[in-house]
Amino acid sequence: MRKPERRTHRSEKTHVALNLFLESLREREGFDAVAVTTEEGLLVAGVGEADIEWMGAIGASSKRSQLQWDDKTLHVQRVEVNEIPMYLTSAGRKANASTVQLGFQRILGWT
C-alpha cells in the first residue's frame, strides 16, 4: 500500500521545487530567511524576508558560523550535496543542515 503524499505544493521544475522545499522548511523551523549558495556565493535556492542573494553570498564568503548582517543574526553551515560543497545560510535561527542536504538530494534525484 502506498503512503499518502504529504507534500501539497510540488513542481517538476527543479529550481521551483528547491524553493518550495526551503519555504516549507522555513515555515516549519521558524527562521526568517534561508539561502543555499555555491562556494563562490552563487544562489542555488532561497526564500524569505531578506535580500536572499546578498545574504547567501555573505554566508558563503564568511569564515564564521555566525555573524551579524543588518539587524539579523546569520547562521552559516557548509553542506555537501552529491559531493558538491554548498553553503546554507539562515537568518534568525540555525537551520537543520542534514534536512536541507537530504531534501536537495531527493529533489535533484541524487542519493
C-alpha positions in Angstrom: 0.0 0.0 0.0 1.4 3.4 -1.0 1.8 6.1 1.6 -0.4 9.2 1.0 1.5 12.2 -0.5 2.4 14.6 2.3 3.6 17.4 0.1 0.8 19.7 -1.1 3.0 22.0 -3.2 5.1 20.4 -5.9 6.8 21.3 -9.1 8.5 19.4 -11.9 10.8 22.4 -12.3 13.9 21.8 -10.1 14.5 25.4 -9.1 10.9 25.9 -8.1 10.9 22.6 -6.2 14.0 23.6 -4.3 12.4 26.9 -3.3 9.1 25.2 -2.3 11.1 22.8 -0.1 13.0 25.6 1.6 9.8 27.6 2.1 8.2 24.6 3.8 11.3 24.2 6.0 11.4 27.9 6.8 7.8 27.9 8.0 8.3 24.7 10.0 11.5 25.7 11.7 10.7 29.3 12.1 13.6 31.2 10.7 13.3 34.5 8.8 15.1 33.5 5.6 17.3 30.8 4.1 19.8 30.7 1.2 21.8 27.9 -0.3 24.8 29.0 -2.4 27.8 27.6 -4.1 31.3 28.1 -2.6 31.5 31.1 -4.9 28.4 32.6 -3.4 26.1 32.0 -6.4 22.5 31.4 -5.3 21.2 27.9 -5.8 17.9 28.5 -3.9 16.5 30.7 -1.3 13.4 32.2 0.4 12.4 34.7 3.0 12.2 38.3 4.0 15.7 39.5 3.1 17.9 40.1 0.1 18.5 36.3 -0.4 21.2 36.6 -3.0 23.3 39.0 -0.9 22.6 37.1 2.3 23.8 33.8 0.7 26.9 35.5 -0.8 27.8 36.9 2.6 27.4 33.5 4.2 29.5 31.7 1.6 32.3 34.2 1.8 32.3 34.2 5.6 34.7 32.1 7.6 32.4 32.2 10.6 29.5 30.0 11.6 27.6 33.0 12.9 27.6 36.7 12.0 25.5 39.9 12.2 24.0 41.3 9.0 21.8 44.4 9.1 19.5 43.5 12.1 19.7 39.8 11.6 21.9 37.0 13.0 23.1 34.7 10.2 23.9 31.1 10.8 26.3 29.6 8.2 26.8 25.9 7.6 28.7 24.0 4.9 26.8 21.1 3.4 27.6 18.7 0.6 25.1 17.6 -2.0 26.4 14.8 -4.1 29.9 15.8 -3.1 29.3 19.3 -4.2 30.1 21.8 -1.4 27.4 24.4 -0.7 26.7 26.9 2.0 23.5 27.0 3.9 22.8 30.5 5.4 19.8 31.0 7.6 18.6 34.2 9.3 17.2 34.3 12.8 17.7 30.6 13.7 20.1 27.9 12.7 18.6 25.6 10.0 18.9 21.8 10.1 21.7 21.2 7.6 21.1 17.4 7.3 17.4 18.1 6.5 18.4 20.5 3.7 21.1 18.1 2.4 18.6 15.2 2.2 15.9 17.3 0.7 18.1 18.7 -2.0 19.4 15.2 -2.8 15.8 13.9 -3.1 14.7 16.8 -5.4 17.8 16.6 -7.6 17.4 12.8 -7.8 20.8 12.1 -6.1 21.2 9.5 -3.3 
